[in-house]
Amino acid sequence: MRMLATLAASLAHSFLCRPWPRGPTGPVRAPTKLDAFATNVGSVIIRATTDIGVVSANTAVLTIKCEEMTEPRAGRREYGLGVEIASARAPRDTRLVDYDELDSFWPAWITWGKWTGR
């Protein structure tokens, strides 16, 4: 259980400490395709989420969610993961990871599976 809490803390730290990229002279650009959906003004976005897993560690809770966002008029659809961190001392924060970026997480998931016997 201690290794699982350490893995959860490492994931949380890596997501919260990641800087948001800025354009060279323009406004802040959305870091993921899923985040770009949130900036669409005047369009209908259908968003579906479901919880995959929850890890509790001391005063924080890490929730992994499956995310799908669709813009029906444009025919766009994006998939990914949402990593939500809720703490008693800080506001809830959610970071999104695009489907095409998930390959970089496989080594951590394989290690986590070995620790938990899954």
DRENBANU-326193 format. One record per atom (N, C-alpha, C, O, CB): x, z, y. Coordinates in steps of 0.001 Angstrom, whole numbers, plus 524288, in hexadecimal, padded with zeros to 5 digits. Each point is the difference from the previous one (the first is absolute). Last residue first. Glycine has a CB too. Layout:
<sites>
XZY;...
</sites>
This chain:
<sites>
7F8B47D8A27E4F4;7FBD37FC047FFF3;8022D7FAAD7FEFA;7FD127FC317FFD2;7FDC58091880655;80D8280CA37FC7F;7FEAF7FE967FAAA;7FBAC7FBEE7FFA8;7FD4D7FFB17FC09;805748092880158;806CA7FF1C811EB;7FAD0802167FEBA;7FE4A7FE9E7FA7D;7FBE7801D57FE46;801CF7FD8B80B1A;812E17FB057FD5A;7FFAE805A280112;7FAD3802457FE27;7FFCB804507FDE2;806157FA79809D0;7FCE27EEF57F72D;8034C802B67FC3D;7FFA7805EA800B3;7FFEB802EE7FC31;806177F55B803A5;7F1537FCEE80C53;7FD6F7FFC87FAEC;80328802C17FBC2;7FDBE802767FC8A;7FE297F52980628;80B6D8068C80E17;7FBB0803C080027;7FD25800237FAC5;7FE7F8042D7FE26;800877FA5080B82;80DFE7F4C77F86C;8024F8053C7FFB9;7FBCC804297FFEE;8004E803B37FCF2;8079B7F910807B7;7F2A47F2217FDFA;801EC800877FAA7;80261805697FF40;7FF14802867FC04;8029B7F3C380377;7F8EF8052C81173;7FB81800DA7FC8F;801AE800B07FA5A;7FDC1803357FD35;7FCBD7F790808DE;812568010680689;7FE1080555800DA;7FB63801257FC65;7FF95804517FDEC;803697FB5380B75;8041F7EF277F652;803B1803DF7FDE2;7FE1F805A8800B1;800B4803397FC80;806797F67A80570;7EE347F85880574;7FFF38007A7FA51;80403803E17FDE6;7FE9D803107FC90;7FE517F3D180321;7FFC4802FE812BA;7FE69805397FE51;80045800C37FA15;7FF9A8046C7FE28;7FAA87FBE88099F;8092F7EF60801AD;80423803B78014C;7FEA88058E7FE34;80373803597FFD9;7FEE77F70D807D6;7F1777F7667F69D;8044E7FF9B7FC44;8044E803F280112;8029A801C67FC5E;7FB597F4D6802A6;7F2AC8067F80C3C;7FFAB803FD7FBEE;804807FFCE7FC13;8011D803F27FD7C;7F54E7FBB280394;804837F4FD80E58;80448803BE800A9;80046804037FB9B;80388803437FFF3;7FBA27FB868099D;7F34A7F3E47F85F;804F87FD547FF00;804C380386800C3;8045C7FE6B7FEBB;7F7597F95C80409;7F2DF80E97800C9;8009A7FEC87FA6F;805507FD8B7FEE1;8027B8014F7FC18;7F3D67FD7880338;8081A80DD081180;7FDDA7FB097FE30;8012F7FF217FA38;803D2802097FDE8;7FD2E7FA5180B20;7FC888160F8017C;8041E7FCE97FD8F;7FD717FB0F7FDDE;7FC5A800517FCE3;8091D807C8800CA;7F633808B08115B;7FE527FBDF7FC77;804B37FCE57FE0C;803B67FF04802E5;7F3AA80074801C7;803BB8153080315;8035F7FB718007D;7FE517FC177FBE2;7FE8E801797FBA8;80909803E8807DA;7F05280D0D806D3;7FFAB7FC217FBD5;803987FB718013C;7FFE87FDEB80456;7F6D2804BB7F9B1;804EC813368078C;802B07FB1980126;7FF9D7FC697FB46;800CB801B37FB93;80566802DF80AA4;7F15D80EA28038E;8003E7FC837FB78;802687FAC9801A0;7FEB87FDDD8041D;7F957806807F7E0;80D2780D0080EDF;7FB827FC907FF1B;800E87FC867FB3D;804717FEF47FE7D;7F9978012380B22;80AE3812DB7F6D0;8008E7FB00802BA;7FB207FCB07FF0B;7FD35800D37FC2C;80CAD7FF8A802F0;7F8F0810D17F93C;802BD80089804FF;8005B7FAFF8032C;801B48001B8047F;8034B806DF7F762;7F3577FAB67F2B0;7FD36803C98033C;8025F800538057C;7FD4D80173803B5;80067803A07F435;802FF7E9227FCB3;8028E8051780041;7FCD48038F80381;7FD537FE3C80396;80B8B7FDB87FAED;7F77D7EFE87F6B4;7FCDE803C7802E9;802AD8054C7FFA1;8015D801D07FBC3;7F6397F92A8027B;80BFC7EF237FE41;802428053C7FFD4;7FCBC803828037D;7FF6C7FF09804AD;809B47FD727F994;7F5EF7EF6A7F72D;7FDD1803A2803D7;8025A805647FF2D;80030801F97FB9E;7F7697F8DD804CE;80AC37EF957FAC3;802658050A7FEDE;7FE48803B080455;8018B7FF6280483;8065A7FC8B7F6C9;7F1817F0917FBD6;7FFF9803928046F;8025A805287FE42;7FE83802167FBEF;7F9827F98C807FE;8097E7EF057F50F;7FF598059A7FF16;7FFD5802DE8052A;802897FE7B803CB;80210800CE7F398;7F5617EBD6803DE;8048E8035F8007B;7FEBC805927FE99;7FBEF801247FDB3;8077F7F90F80929;7F4C87F0167FDF2;7FFF8804897FC90;804DA8034480104;803E87FE158020B;7F6F77FCFB7F723;7F8107F4CB810DD;8051B8026B7FF0B;7FF46804DB7FCA4;7FC0B802B380063;807747F9DC80835;7F2437F05F7FF17;7FF92804BB7FCDB;8057C801FF7FEF1;803717FD057FE75;7F40E7FFF47FD63;7FC217F36B81029;804E7802D47FEFF;7FEDF804E07FCCA;7FC088029B800C1;807DE7FA02807AA;7F0417F5B17FFBB;8016F7FF6B7FA86;80518802A47FE8F;802867FE7B7FC33;7F8B87F945803EA;7FA2A807438107D;804F87FD237FF9C;801A37FF177FA57;803857FCE57FEF3;7FF25806FB80994;7EDB3805887FACE;7FF9B7FB3A8031D;804F07FCA67FF86;7FFAD7FB397FF91;7FA638097E806A6;804DE80C677F186;7FCF27FBDA7FD8D;7FFF07FAE28030A;800487FBCF7FDA9;7FA5580B217FE8F;8133C808C08014B;7FD8A7FDCB804AB;7FCEB7FB347FE1D;802437FBCF7FF58;8050D8077E806F6;8011680F157EFE0;7FE2B7FA987FFEC;7FDB17FE9F80545;7FD1D8031280251;801247FD737F40A;80E6B80EB27FDE5;7FD7F7FE9F804F1;7FEBD7FA337FFEF;803387FCC37FE7C;8019780A7080654;8014280A417EDE0;7FEBC7FA7180057;7FD367FF1C8052C;7FC4C802C98014A;803097FC437F4CA;80CD5810FF7FE77;7FD827FDE5804B1;7FEED7FA2A7FF6E;8033B7FD167FDF3;80147809BF8076E;8000280CBA7EFA3;800077FA597FF7D;7FCE37FDDB8049B;7FBAB801D080107;805197FE807F4F5;809DD812AD8098D;7FB147FD207FFDC;800FF7FA367FF2A;803F77FDE5801B9;7F7F1808C28042B;80CF980E6B7F921;8012A7FA6E7FF86;7FACB7FD337FF44;7FCE0801767FCA6;80C39800317FF64;7FD34811F680C6E;7FC187FCE77FD3F;801AA7FA4B80011;801477FDDB8041C;7F78F808887FE53;80EA380EB28010E;8016B7FA7980025;7FC067FD0D7FCAD;7FF5C801247FB60;80A5F800E0805ED;7F7AB811B68094E;7FDA97FD017FBC4;801627FA42800DD;7FF2C7FDE48043D;7F95B808AE7FAA8;80ECE80E6F80775;7FEEB7FA76800EC;7FD9E7FD7C7FB29;800C4801CB7FB9B;806A27FDD580AD1;7FFBC812537FBA4;7FBA17FF71803AF;7FE8F7FA5D80116;7FCE77FEFC80388;805D98094D80071;8072D7FBEF7EAD1;7FFC780423803F3;7FB4C7FF3A80396;7FB92800AE7FE42;80E388003780164;7F6277F03C7F51C;80502802AD8004E;7FFDB803C88048B;7FFC87FE5D80484;804ED7F9ED7F78A;7EEE37F9007F70F;8001780461803B2;80553802A07FFC3;80222800E07FBC8;7F41C800818033F;800DE7EAA67FC33;803FF803DB7FEBE;7FFE58042E80437;800497FECD804A6;8055B7FA767F6B2;7EDE37F5837FC3C;800C480405803FD;80420803D57FE0A;7FFDA801B37FB81;7F6C67FD5C807C1;8015C7EB6A7F8F5;80210805097FE5F;800EA8039380492;8008E7FE4880475;803847FD727F3FC;7F2097F4108081E;802D27FF307FB1A;801F5805347FDEE;7FF94801197FB56;803117F5DD80780;7ECA1802DE80AAD;80472803687FEF1;802577FEB97FAB4;7FD2F7FF567FC28;7FED7807B68095F;7FA0E7EAF38073A;7FEE1803C87FBE2;804F1803297FF00;804577FDF780065;7F4CA7FC1D7FB80;7FD167F6B5812BD;8043E803687FE40;7FE1E803597FB7B;7FB5A801247FF85;8088B7FEFE80986;7F7287EE05804BD;7FEBE802ED7FB45;804BD803347FE6B;804607FE037FFDD;7F52E7FB147FD38;7FDAC7FAF981452;804588030F7FDEE;7FE21803267FB4C;7FC0F802BE8004D;8081E7FDC4808AA;7F70C7EE41804D0;7FDF28031E7FBB3;804A0802B67FD78;803B47FD7B7FE41;7F4927FC6080038;803CC7FD778156C;803C78011E7FBE7;7FD5A803667FBED;7FDC78041280147;809D87FB3E80506;7F3827F31F80B19;7FE15803C27FC25;80412800807FBB3;801A87FC1C7FDB6;7F4DB801AF8044C;80CDD7FD2D81308;7FF157FDE17FAC8;7FE488045C7FC57;8014780491800CF;805677F459800B9;7FF21808C2810EE;7FB9B7FC667FFD6;7FF1D7FD7D7FAB7;7FD5A7FC007FFAF;8044D8026280988;811028089D7F99A;7FBC18017E80379;7FBB57FBDF7FF96;801177FB5180011;805288096A8061D;80B1B8026E7EDF5;7FC637FBA7800E7;7FB5B801DE80333;7FCF5803437FE34;805D27F87E7F95B;80B7280F178019F;800887FE208055F;7FC6F7FB6380136;7FFE77FE248046F;80942804F37FB64;7F8838052C7EF21;7FDC6803D2803A2;8003F7FE26805AE;7FD22802008034D;805768050A7F67C;805437EF307F836;7FA537FFA27FFDE;7FD7A803A4803FE;7FBFC7FEAF8024B;804887FEEF7F443;811BE802E68066B;7FE737FBB880370;7FA167FF4380005;7FDCF7FE4E803EE;80ACA7FD607FA63;7FFA3810567F61C;7FF938021880550;7FE357FBC9803D0;7FD538012C803D2;809BB805537FA27;7FC697F45E7F0CF;7FB588034F80020;7FF338025C8056E;7FB938005B801D9;805A6801A67F49F;80DF17F44B80638;7FB7F7FC7E8004E;7FAEB8031E8003B;7FC487FE72802A0;808BA7FAB07F871;80C098103F80C6B;7FE437FDD47FB08;7FB667FC5C800DF;7FD878001280420;80597807F27F72C;805B28003E8133A;8042C7FFF07FC23;7FE6B7FDB37FAB3;803647FE4B7FD0C;800228096E8077B;7F5ED7F3A280FCD;7FE40802EA7FB6A;804247FFA27FBB2;801C57FBB57FEBD;7F4BC8028F80395;80F1480094811E6;7FDE97FCA77FBEC;7FE638035C7FB57;8029F803D77FEC5;8030C7F49D8043E;7FC7A80B43812A6;80160801B67FAC4;7FD437FC847FC0A;7FB497FF1E8005C;805FB80A2E802C1;802457EDE480F77;7FD8F804C57FE05;801C1801447FA70;802A67FCE07FD7A;7F5AD8015880843;815047F63580504;7FA538005B80016;7FDFC805237FDE4;802E6803CD7FF79;7FCCE7F2AD7FF96;8124C802BC80183;7FE5B8014C80554;7FA2C800E980057;7FE0E801898041F;809557F9417FF48;8018E803D07EBC1;804667FFFC803A0;7FE668015F80597;802B1803118028C;801857F6467F7CB;7F06780EE67F657;801797FAA580148;8045A800198040A;800DF8040D80272;7F6037F8B27FB8E;806AE813017F43D;7FE077FE1A80502;801CD7FA5F800BC;8042A7FE727FE2B;7FBEF80AB6805B7;7FC99805877EAE3;802F77FBD9802A1;7FD647FE4E80510;7FB357FFE880063;808077FD177F6F1;7FC9D8165D7FF90;7FC967FB7780095;803027FBD1802F1;80226801138042B;7F5A68048F7FBCC;810D7809EA7F363;7FEA57FE5C80555;7FC847FB357FFF8;800687FCB47FC86;80805806F8806AC;7F93D80C3A7EE57;801217FA72800AB;7FE7C7FE5480586;7FB84800C68018F;8030C7FD927F4C7;7FED5812DE8017F;8049F7FF5680349;801707FA49800DA;803E07FEDB8029B;7FF42809B17FA26;7EE627FD277F85F;7FF378022A80536;804987FF0A8039F;7FF4A7FFBE804C0;7FB19806F67F743;806197F3C17F201;7FBE77FD40802D8;7FF718020280594;7FF3C7FCEB8039C;7FC28801997F3F5;810D3809727FCDA;801967FA9A800F8;7FBE07FCFB8030E;801567FC9A80320;803E5803A97F4AE;7F74781150802F8;804167FFC5803FA;8017E7FA6180145;800BD7FEA78048E;80292809FD7F862;7F0C87FA5C7F54D;7FDA7801548050B;804067FF878045E;7FEDA7FDD580423;7FAD8808357F75E;80C387F7C57F33D;7FCB67FBA6801AC;7FDB58010080560;8000D7FC908035D;7FDE08017D7F354;80B7D80FA4801CB;8037E7FBA580150;7FCF07FB42801E0;801777FD81803D7;804F4805C07F58F;7F03E80B6380052;8026A801318050E;8039D7FB90801BB;8002D7FEAE8049F;7FF4780AEF7F958;7F90A7F5397F15A;7FBFA7FF7680405;80243800FE8056E;7FEC97FD2F803B5;7FA6A805997F5CC;811C1800187F812;7FEFA7FA6B800A4;7FBF47FF1480449;8009B7FC7780334;801918020E7F355;80139812D1804D8;8048C7FDC3802AA;7FF3D7FA30800F0;8014B7FE0780431;80477808B77F7AF;7ED98802107FA4C;7FFA3801A080578;8048E7FDC580326;7FF537FE7280480;7FC08809CD7F8C6;804E87F5117F0BF;7FBC07FCFE80247;7FF5E8015D805C7;7FF1F7FC8A80338;7FC62803197F406;8107080A007FED3;802047FABB800E9;7FBDE7FC8F8028C;8013C7FCC180353;804BE8043B7F4FC;7F547810108027B;8037D8003D80484;802357FA9580148;800A47FEAE80494;801A480A9F7F91E;7F36F7F9387F354;7FCCA80000804A9;8036280000804E9;7FEA37FDAC803FA;7FA54807087F71B;
</sites>
